[in-house]
Amino acid sequence: MRFFFRSRQFKIILAVAAALIAVSVAFAVIGGRMSPQADIIGTVTAPFRSLAAKISGGISEFVSIYTEGEKLSLENAELESEIAELREQLADYEQAKSENEFYKNYLEIKDNNPSFQFAAATLISRDKEDPYMGFVINKGRVNGIEANDPVITEAGLVGYVSQTGLTTSKVVTVLSAELTAGVLDNRTNDSGILSGTAELAGEGLTKFYNLSRSCNIAVGDYVVTSGEGIFPSGLLIGTIKSIGSDKYNTSIYANIEPFVDFSEIKGVMVITDFEGQGGLMPDSGE
């Protein structure tokens, strides 16, 4: 709006107004010097003087309106700047709040496992071709993360780090056939091995197998890591959804629904160190 006063239209309006004002002044001067007998000239020029006065007043009002408009425009720009700043502060607050909640959810795990050392990480990409929902995080070797480090959320075990770069790492989930872990039924202590299949992964499940036929597992039981292999003991994995008998041998198996919703993962914790770390993943025996 401020560029209006530099425009050609404004210059034309200003010139016309100046000309009319000049005519009005001229007539006023001439009229003042004439004798009373020349009132007819004053009568003739009166409409011109009136028109000039109206146009002059209109121009003044017009200029005043645009001046006030420019002032309002500047005030609006300042308000928009303040609103943008407040939005940024709100975003920072929400991020800080989210981070506080994120760390708060791990305090109990840390309290129960003093030897655990954590590195917080954020999911940055998914492999859409991976049926096991593996993903990449934004932390790597420079952050102390190494291959085979366990990965968790506050809900439970996610998987492990399979590959590391300087600043990124690839995570394999518990749905994957690449992962094998020693696990047990938290209620009965019946032990076996956890590993996934492509078929089960499509249903969001994984498999708990090599269970003895004399085991006492039941649908609804929690399954946790046993401490055998690369994972510390006691990490929650999921619940038993169904139980079956392996047709190739005499063992029992169970299908497990993980506590972690892999489609909703945004942030994770990598356990970079814990007491007893350094084991190998157990042989699947298959």
N, C-alpha and C positions, 0 to 999 in steps of 0.2 A: 504494500500500500504506500509505503514511503516514496516509491519511485513515481507515483502519480504527479507530484509537484515538479518533476523533471520532464514530464511528458509533453508532447506537442499539443494535445488537447488542452492541458492546463494553461499553456502559454497563449493559446488562441483566446480562451475565456478571459484570461487576465488582460489581454490587449483590448478586447471588446469592452470590458468593464472600464479600463482606463480611458478609452475614447469617450464612452458615455459620461463618465465623471467629468472629463475635460469639457465636453459640450455643456453639461449642467453648470459647471463653474463659469464658463464663458457667458452663458445666458444670464446667470445670476449677476455677474459683473456689469453686463450691458444693461440689464434691467435696472440695476442700482443707479446707473449714471443717467438714465433717461428721465425725462420729465414726467410728471403725473399724467400728462396728456397722452403718453405712449403706452398706456395700460393694455392696449390691444395687443402689443408685442408680447407683454408678460403673459397675457391670456393665451396667445398662440404657443408660447414656449413652455407653458406650465405642464402640459402632458409629457413633453420631453424630459423636463426636470423630474417629474414624478416617476417616469419610467426609469430614468437613470438612477434615482434613489432606490427604487425597488430592486433593480439589477444589482446595484452596489451592495444593498442589504443581503440579497440572495447569495452573491459571491462570498460575502463575509460569513454567512451562515454555512455555505457549502464548504468553505475552507475550514471553518470551525469543526464541522462534522468529520471531515477527513483527518483533521489533526487529532480529534478525540478518538477516531477509529484507529489511527496509528498507535496512540497511547494504549488503547485496549489490546491491540495486537501484541505490543511489547509485553504487556502484563500477562497475556495468555501464554506467550512464549516462556516467560519466567515461571508461570504456574506449571506448564508442561515439563519444564526442566526439574522443578521441585518434585513433581509426581514421578518422573523417571528415577530420580534419586531415591525417593521413598520405596519405589518398587525394587530397586537394586538392594536397598537395605533389608527389605522384607525377604528377598531371595536369599541373601546372606544368612538371615536369621533362620529361615526354613532349612537351609543346608546345615547350619550348625546344630539345629535341633535334631535333624535326621541323623547326623553323625553321632551326637550324644546318645540317641536311642540305639544306634548301631553298636556302639561300644558297650553301652549298658547291658545289652542282651548277652554279652560274652563274659560279664563279670562273674556270673555263677560258674561258668565253665572254668574260668581262670582260678576261681577260689577253690574249686574241687580238684584242680590239676595245676598246682603251683609251678611245676616244671615246664608247662607249656609256654612257648614264645610265639607270639602272633605277628603276622604282617597283614594289615588290611589291604584289600584289593578290590577293584571294580571290574565288572564284566565289560569288555569293549567290543567283542564281536562273537558271533556264533557261526559254526559250520553248518549251513543249511542242508548239506548232504550227509551229515552225521546222524544216523538214526538214534544214537545214544545221547544226543543233546550236549555234546562237548562244546567247550567255549574257550575264549582267550581272555586273560586278565591283564591289567595294566602294570603289573609288577614282575620283575625278573631277577637275574643274578645280582644286579647292583643293589637290590633290596634284601639280599640274603636268602632268596628263594632258590631251591634246588630241586632236581628231578626226584620224584617219589614223596615229596612233602604232602601230607594230608591237607585236604581242603574241606572246610565246614561252613555252615551258617548256624545261626542260633537254633534252627530246627533240627539239625543233625548233620550227618556225614554227606558231603557232596561227592567226593572222589579224591583224586590225587593229581599232582602235577606230573605230566608225562614228558614235557619238553620245556626248556627254559631258554630265553634269549636275554639280552642285557636288560631290557625294560619290559618284556612281556613274557607270559608263560601260557602253555596250553594245559587245559584241565580235562581229564577223563572222568566221567561220572560213574556212579555205582550201577547205572543201567547197562554199562558197557561189558562186552565179553573180554575186553582187555584187562579188566580189573578182577582180581581174585583176592579175597580177604577172609581171614579166619574170623568167624562170628559165632555167637551163641544166643540161645533163647534166654532172655533176662530173667524169666521166671523159673525155668527148670535147669538152666545151665547146660542143656543139650547143645553140643557144638557141631559145627559143620563149616562149609565153605560158601561164600557169597560170590556170585558172578552172574553177568547178564547174558541175554540172548536177544537177537534182533526182533524175534516174535514178541517176547515179553516187553521189550522196550517200547514197542508200538502201543502197548497198553499201559505204559508208565509203571511197569513192574520189573523186578529182578528176582533171581533165584537163590534160595538157601537149600543146599543139597549135601549129599554124603552124610545124612543123618542116620543114626542107627534105627532099626525097626523097633527097638525097645524104647525109643525116645517118648517123651510125654508132652511134646509141643502141642499147642492148641491155637485155633484161629483167634486172632486178637492179641496174641502175645507180642511183646516188643523184642526186636532183634538188635543186638549191639555188637560192636567189635570186641574180639576176645583178647587182643594184644599180640596176636600172632601175625608176623609180617610187618608191613610198613606203617600200620596204624596203631596208635595207642589204644589201650583197652577202655571200654565203657562208652564209646561214641555211639549215640543213637543212630539207627539206620532206618527202621520202619516197623510196620506191623505185619503179622502173618495174615494173608487174605484167604489162602486155600492150601490144602495139604494133599499130596499124592504119593504114589509109589512108583519108583523108577522101574520101567519095564525091562531095562537092560541088566539090572542087578537087584540086590535085596534091600537097597537103601530107601529111605524116605526123603522126600523133598517138600519144600514149601515155597509158594510164590509170595514175595514181599512187596508191599507198597511203601516206598520211601516216605519219610516225613517231609523231605525237601520237595518243594514244587519247582522243578527245574525250569519251567517256562517263565517263572516270576523272579528268578535270581537277578539281582543287580549288584549287590556287594557280597563278598565272602571274606573269610579269614583263612590264611594259610598258616598251618602250624609248622614253623620253621625249625623248632627244636622241642624235644620232650625226652623225658627219662626213658632210656631203652631204645631210642631211635636208631635205625640202621639195619633193621631186619629186611628180609626179602619177602615178596608176596608168596603165599603158599602155593604149592603145585595143585592145580585143579583136579588132577587125577582122572581127567577125561581125555 
